[in-house]
Amino acid sequence: MTNPGFCILPKPPAASLYWKAVRGIVTKRDALRSVRTPGVLQEYKNGRGIIGALAATAWRPRDRTYEVLCYRDPSRWGTARSLDPDSVKEMDRRFPSTFNNYDYDCNRVVIAPHSPCPVLFGIRGDDATLLPAAMRTVRGELPASWLVFETNQGTDDHVLPSARLEPRTTVGVERRVSGMPRSIRGGHVIVDMGGLPAAAYEPSKGFRNTIRALRPGDRVRVVGSIRDSPRTLNIEKLLVLALADDVRKQANPLCPTCGKRAKSTGKMGAFRCARCRRLFPRSLAVVENVSRLLAPGWYEPPVGSRRHLSKPLKRLVRAS
Ligand SMILES: [Zn+2]
């Protein structure tokens, strides 16, 4: 938080301010205009923090999570944090109502920031009453103090219900996969979804294998943010609705007259017998069904590369 701000208001702004801010962009002017009663508004530096502060007061939760934030003794600020990774895994197992604690794909602790800020770590979860006990399971540097916050993390509040592909918004859309996934420089994987290229970037690690396993004709629901240029959807989550057959050519058609395998002509995938010149359409090739590596269902990137607002599948499953 480089430009903090806070507000104290007797009456919160309209809820629409929260939804605009979490799903799009709100100017400072518009945020200030939403204040309906006199109160205390305090800005620091460029003052943009006041937008988030006002939007937070406008929040009427439909879904909510909690986070216990614990703070370091000031004498430790700026020094390396020492937390026992095994105790974080233990906490993750013992408190299933918490989420995004440990990245098992990359073997790293996700609860602690890497900045020189005063926060030691934060544990997110669905049950506020269990968070202090979860916190005490973590071994290492002792927190100087702690506080439980009500938050919109892991709620998917940022996902627009409409399928309009506006840049810098996050949408959930149903699409048909229309091309083979391809890897590009930097280790990113791109797959075309009916004219919209969808991307899984390198930091999403093993999630890229899910995207690589998609085949043309698969039907998916994809949640992701729209990048303007080049117009791309950055995949946050993927629901495989239906899998297409993945067929692979095993052999060219057999010419019934000559008993020879026809050769490919290169034109529209047609084949021609080298001896009698007879043509065979592509549909006569001998194909086999390749077993699919994916099953219908939800897929998400590993903990470390998730956005804070993105609802983890753990919560999605719990809710249904
Ligand atoms: Zn022939």
Boltz pocket constraint, residues with backbone or C-beta under 6 A from the ligand:
constraints:
  - pocket:
      binder: B
      contacts: [[A, 255], [A, 256], [A, 257], [A, 258], [A, 259], [A, 260], [A, 273], [A, 274], [A, 275], [A, 276], [A, 277], [A, 278]]
      max_distance: 6.0
